[in-house]
Amino acid sequence: MKNRFLTTFLALAAIAAFTHTQSTQQPTKAELLAHLHNVKAEITEIIQNYEGPIIPEDKKSEQQFALNIINEFYDSSDLLQQNLSNQIDNDFSLLCNNMINFNQLPHNITYVAPTFDKITKTQLYQTFEAIFAKLHPQYCINNPNGCLISITAQDIFEEILEVIFYIKELEPWLQKIDTKIAELK
């Protein structure tokens, strides 16, 4: 009885070890290339199907104000772009090594607050606050009855970061995938 148990145990251990070895192997170039083409199609579909929020006509000026802030903040902040790039690099390694789909990523196109340490967040806020201080007065002049008249930079900073990490992440993903596909060919 002991021998049978020991034999069964050793057989199961060997199967488990073999399965673990198989699952930790790196994908072949062909497998990775096919996987990246699938992920690229997935991201392209997300971009093509994104309609954005439906903005009522009387809120178009608020939308334009937000887009102006988002674009200027992103374009003028190397720190923000680097942080986004680092997040993409980490997720890209996970995507390639584990052969998972884009929608299986733990940070699937969402801003995660712990991404920034206190110093980085303070630096980002200072950049954002300067841009807000430049653009908000013009919004107030153009929209004396606008709903964003009394809003402060502090009120919308976190939301703007979330939006940036959502809308600004997809294009760099496609660039990174295209680069890796070209490298594998």
C-alpha positions, -999 to 999 in steps of 0.1 A, spaced: 0 0 0 28 24 9 46 16 -24 14 23 -44 9 56 -26 45 66 -31 44 56 -68 12 76 -73 26 106 -55 58 105 -75 38 102 -108 16 132 -98 47 152 -88 64 145 -122 32 155 -141 30 187 -120 67 195 -126 63 189 -164 32 211 -165 49 239 -146 79 236 -170 56 238 -200 37 268 -188 68 288 -180 83 285 -214 87 316 -235 65 318 -266 81 312 -299 86 342 -323 57 329 -344 34 326 -314 43 360 -301 39 376 -336 4 361 -340 -4 372 -304 7 407 -310 -13 409 -342 -44 398 -322 -37 424 -295 -32 451 -321 -66 442 -336 -82 443 -301 -68 478 -294 -77 491 -329 -113 478 -323 -114 497 -289 -103 529 -306 -128 525 -335 -157 517 -313 -151 544 -288 -177 570 -292 -170 590 -261 -196 605 -239 -225 622 -256 -222 659 -248 -253 681 -248 -249 711 -270 -250 735 -240 -219 717 -225 -197 719 -256 -176 747 -241 -170 727 -210 -158 698 -232 -135 720 -251 -121 735 -220 -114 700 -206 -98 689 -239 -76 720 -240 -64 713 -204 -59 675 -211 -39 681 -243 -17 709 -229 -10 691 -196 -1 659 -214 20 677 -240 39 698 -215 46 672 -189 75 649 -196 70 634 -161 34 624 -170 44 610 -203 73 590 -187 50 576 -161 25 565 -187 53 550 -207 66 531 -177 31 517 -171 29 506 -207 63 490 -206 54 470 -175 21 459 -189 37 451 -223 61 427 -207 32 410 -190 13 409 -222 42 393 -242 55 370 -215 22 356 -204 5 358 -238 -26 375 -223 -50 397 -241 -51 435 -237 -84 433 -217 -67 409 -192 -41 434 -181 -44 444 -144 -42 481 -153 -64 478 -184 -63 515 -195 -71 529 -161 -53 553 -140 -41 538 -107 -35 563 -79 -5 545 -63 13 548 -96 26 582 -84 46 588 -52 39 620 -33 67 640 -48 58 630 -84 21 638 -77 31 672 -63 53 680 -94 24 669 -117 0 691 -98 22 721 -100 24 717 -138 -14 711 -140 -22 741 -118 -2 765 -140 -20 753 -171 -53 755 -154 -45 791 -142 -37 800 -178 -68 784 -194 -96 788 -168 -99 827 -170 -105 825 -207 -132 799 -202 -148 822 -176 -147 852 -200 -162 831 -228 -188 814 -206 -200 838 -179 -227 813 -169 -207 782 -174 -208 754 -149 -170 753 -145 -167 790 -133 -162 781 -97 -141 749 -102 -105 748 -90 -75 730 -103 -76 708 -72 -112 699 -79 -104 683 -112 -68 672 -110 -75 635 -102 -102 633 -129 -79 648 -155 -53 622 -147 -78 594 -151 -89 607 -184 -53 611 -196 -44 576 -187 -75 564 -205 -74 583 -238 -37 588 -241 -26 552 -235 -39 535 -266 -18 552 -293 15 544 -275 3 508 -271 -1 505 -309 33 521 -315 49 496 -290 32 467 -307 42 478 -342 78 482 -331 78 447 -315 61 432 -346 88 448 -369 115 435 -346 101 399 -347 98 398 -386 
